[in-house]
């Protein structure tokens, strides 16, 4: 497929009016690799290295592991990522753990004509492919409606679950992500009406907790739940209002959207493959 045709499809289907993002201000050292459009919007085409795309790879983060796997197997391809930067909270345990892609590997991507395309808030925004909707689907939670609007995107969903206790729900979360999860139990064992909130990734924020309070919801399933300088206020608000918090890491809570995006590309007659990576357990 012509690369420009694919980029146009993605922009039409996902980059909706009012959605904004802010990656470029943190990526000045990579400016020579980045598209002018990305420098302006921080969304969409990050690195325009290919005229023709024969296969798409999807990943949550453009980590060294992901880039090397693609470089070993592909040419004239595209890497679709949820984030334009890499995540490792061990590098900054009191804040956010983003750091930039490896410039030497980006040069190799250019030589092999492998473009990079990023949808962060546009992929968070409610749709069949969105981060929170796909996590809800994996947990067999029936979506009721979107919630948690941020940067023009509806980043979370409210849903109905068949599980009656927080222990049952945590067990299911652990089963779905394939590793241990974290429960901050501030409320009751039994879940109120079995309605829960799902906000994948960085859902542990005060505006999210406040919206749960307003909707009388006592369970939040998210990714990053570590108590640090960034999340302390949200944890205190959740504890005060007896809201249980389930953490499953940044990567594992958002990977289902990138897996689902393979179906999107296949509908365009493009082979697609999700590249597995490793969760950062410090997130919890």
N, C-alpha and C positions, 0 to 999 in steps of 0.2 A: 504494500500500500504506500502511496505517496505520503511522506511525513506530514506535509501541510494539510492534507485531507484528514488525517487522524487527529492532529492538533485542533482543527476546526470542529470536529465532532465532540471532542472532550470539552472544549470551551462552551459550545452550545448546550451541552447536556448538564454541565456542572457549575460553571462560573456564572452565577446569577447576580443580577443587579443588587447592590447593597452589601455584598460580601466583601470583606477586606482581610488583608493579612500583612505580616511585617517580618519577612525573613531577610531581605536584602541589607537592612541596616546592621545586621550582625555578620555579614559575609563580605566585607570589603576586600579581604585578602584573596578572594576568588573572583574578583570583578572581571578579570580578563577571560574567564570561561562563561560568563553569564550573559543571557540575552537582554537586550535593551528593554523588552516588554516586562521581563521578570524584575529588572531593577526598578521599574515604575510601580508594579502591582504586587510583587512577591507571590504571584500565583501563576500556574500554567507552565509553559516551557521554560525550563531552567537553563539547559545547555542544548543548543541546536547543532548537533554534530552529524545529523543524517538527513539525506534527501529521501531515502526509501527505507521503510521499516518492514522487516520480514517476521519479526517476533517481538512480543512484549514480555518483559519480566516485571513482576510487581514485588514490592517490599515495603515494610513500614518505615525503615530508616535506610539511608544510603551509606551503610557502614562499610568498613574495609572488607569485611567478610562477604558482604553482598556484592560489592564492586568486583572483587577478585573472582568470585564464582561466575559472574557474567562475562568478564574478560576472558576467562578460560574456555568459554563455549560459544561466544556470539560475535557477530559483526552485523552491521546495518540493522540494528535493533533499537529498542527503547526501554529504558528503565522507568517505570511508573512508581513513584514513592508518595507516601502520605506526608512525610516531612522532608524539607530541603537540607536538614542538618542531621547529625548523628546524635544519639542519646546515650549518656552514661552518667548516672547520678553519683557514681563513686568520685568523679572529678570535681563535683560541687555539691556535697551532701546537704548544704544549708540553703540551696536554691534550686535553679533549673540546670539540668545537666547537658545542654546542647553544645556541640562543637562542630566545626566545619569539616566537610569532606576532604579527603586526601588529594592535594593538588597534583601529585605525581600520577595517581590513579585516574584523575580526570583527564590528564594529558593522554593516557592510554585509551580512555574512552573516546576521546576525539579521534585518535588514529584509527580506531576500529569502527568509527562512525556509529556510536551508540549514544543516542540522545537521552536526556533526563527530563521527565515531566513530573511536576509536583502539584497535588491538590491537598491542601491542609484543611482550612476552614470550609472550602467547597465540598470536601468529602465528609467532613463532620456534619454538614447540613443534611437535614432529614431527607432520606430517599431509601430505595431498596438496597443501595450500596453503602449507606452511611455507617460510620464507625459504631454508633450506639445501637442502631437498628439491627445491624448484622450480629452484634454481640447478644442482643436480646433474642434474636432468632436461634443462635447457638445454644442459649440457655433455655430454650423452649418457653420463652416469656412472650405472651401475646401483647403486641404493641397497642396501646390505647390512643396516645397522641404524643407529638413532640413537645419538648420544653427546653429550658436553659438556652436562651438566645444570647449569642456572643459574637461580636464582629459581623453582624448581619446573618449569622447562621444559627439554625436550631440544632444545638449540639447534643441534646439528650432526648431520651424517650421515657414516657411513663408506661408501665405495662402490668399485666395481670399474670401472676404465676400460680402454678398448682401447688407449690410448696408452702407449708404452713408454719415452719419454724426457720429461724436464721441458720441453724445448724444444717438443715436439709438444703437450704439455698447455697450455703458455703460449700457443702459437699459437691453439689452440682457444678459450681463455678470451678472448683479444683479439678473435677473430672474433665470439664470442657477445655480448660487451658493446658492441662497436662502437667501441672506442678502445684505445689502448695499455694494457697491464697491466705490473705490476712483478714481477720474479722476484728474490728473495733466495736465491741458490743456495749453500746451506751443505753440501749432500750431493752424491751422485753424479748424473750425467746420466741413467742408467738407473734406472727406478723399481722398487722392491722389490715384486714380485708384482702391480704395477699397482693396488694398493689405496691410495686417497687419502682424506683427510679434507676435508670441506667444512663451513665454519662462516661463513656469510655475515655481513657487517657487521663487528662488532667482535670477531672471533675470535682476534685476536692477544693472547692472555692466557696467563699462566703455567699456570693450571689446565688450559687446553686443550692446551698443549704437553706438560704432564706426562702427560695421558691418551694422547697420541700415543706418547710414549716407552714407556708401559706396554703399548701395543698393537703396538709395533714398526712404526709407520707413519712414513714419512719425508717425506710431502707434505701441506701444508695450504693449501687454497684459501680465501681470505677476502676482506674488503673493505679495511679500514683497516690499512695496514702501515708507515706512516711511523715512523721511529725517533725517538721523543721521550721525555719524562719518563714518560709513561704506559706505553709499550711496550718500553722498554729491557730490562727484566728478561726479558720473554718472548723478545725477539730473542736475548739472550745465551744463554738456555736452548736455543733452537732451533739456534743455531750450534754450541754445545757438543755437541749430540746429532745433528748433521748432518741437520737437518730443513729441507727446501726450503719457502719461503714464497711464495705467489702472491697478489698484491694487485690488486684490481680496482675500488676505491673503495667507500665506504659505500653510495652510491646505486645504482650499477650492480650490485653483488652482491645487493642486496635487491629490486630492482624486479620480478623475475620472480614473486615472491609476490603483489605488488599487481596485476600483470597477470593472474595465475591467479585472483585473487579476483573478477574480472569474471565468470568462469564461475559462481562460487558465487552471485552476485546474479542472474545470468540464469536459473539454475535456480529462483529464487524469482519468476520472471516480472518482474524489474526490469531495465530497460536499464542497462548499466554501461559506463563508459569510463575507461581509464587515462590519466592526464595525465602526459605526459613532462616531465621536468625536466633539469637539467644536473648531471653529476657534479662533485665537488670533487677535482681531480687532486692537490691537496696531501695527500690521504689516503694516497697511495702513497709 
